[in-house]
Each structure stands twice: as C-alpha cells, then as structure tokens.
C-alpha cells in the first residue's frame, strides 16, 4: 500500500494570504445626483509581495474584471472615482487580491444607488423657513 501527496514548498516563507487593511463597508449607499459618483478606495497588503488585484463591478464600464498590478510590492493603494448610471440599482463589487504565490483574499461588497428623498413641507413650514433666512431683525415668529 502506498500514499502519495503533492506538497508545495516555497522558499520565501509566504504562508499568509493578502489582507485588505482598508476597504469600503460591506454595504454602501450612494445618493443619486446629476452625475452619481463614488470614490472606491482600498488598501491591499501582503506579508511578502502582492502580485495584482482584480476589481469586478458588472454593469459598470471599465470595471469588468479590471486588473491592477502591484509589481511585487507589499501593499497596493487604490483610489478611483466611479460614475454610476442614474438609476436605482444594486451593484455587487468583488475585489480579489493575489500574492506572488497565488494565495488569494476575496472581498465582496455591495454598492446601492438610490434616489435622493424629497422632503415635503407644509405651507406653514415654508413660511417659517423663509422668515428664518431673512436678516436677524425678526425676533419672534408666530403662525397666522
């Protein structure tokens, strides 16, 4: 009877997967505007050397399996403004860090774009608000 098994031996002692030391929360809500933007920022680090990071946001131009090379450095800082379509929608964001020994760390986030809620005021509130913006000569406000 014999047993065989493949063993990976690395000379650099890299036994830990990369980590995200700074990244967005698990769920992020972005209010829609004329141009709906979100600043995607994260930092990936490795105890030895990072190879690359992939960013996948299906439905967003330029972020379909986008690859950012780390050039063997121990950390990678990423910051870029993403412009979202002006429609309420949920986007799944997958950020994956690969080190030089193909160990991976996957971070899955969700970005939700929502319409800005409209605030409704009664005519009394509109009058009071208008009066408050007049110069400091008004000392007391009473409804009619």
C-alpha angles and dihedrals in degrees: 000000000000135000125202130189135172115237124195112218117189122192095207096060093236104160100145128082120232119272135211105234092180126021141139120280118270090262125027125185118207121193113227118242135166085288111020109212135176126187105223108203131169142149122218120193137182131192090233118012137330119222103190146319126228124208119197122186108161111215096026117103113240095016102081102118093330114186124212115189118222094193094221095299119142094239140030124199116199127188126162136149113240119203113213126201113261096253131101106256144138118241124196111217120199117190115184125186120201124193125206091270093054094253109148142203118195122200118189119196135172125221115193122194114205136177116258107255115247114233115219121205132187119240088256091057090048091053093047092047091049091049092049090059092054114097120283094274093099111086102171132027120202128174119246 
